Amino acid sequence: MQEIKLRTEFIKLGQALKAAGLVENGGCAKDVILNGEVRVNGNTELQRGKKLYDGDIVEFEGEQIRICR
């Protein structure tokens, strides 16, 4: 499981996918999110701008990202 350290209070879902290297750019992030391929804390998430906070878990293509401080 990868960890993304927060520099601010939150990170947006599309930014987290890019930061983890799971997508190449924002357009790819938008597509996979809108296609229902991304889960946040076990629930399918369709909002690219979803704010992620400390403790949130993102899942995409068998990979997991933990958001932490």
Secondary structure, 3 states (H helix, E strand, C coil): CEEEECCCCCEEHHHHHHHCCCCCCHHHHHHHHHCCCEEECCEECCCCCCEECCCCEEEECCEEEEEEC
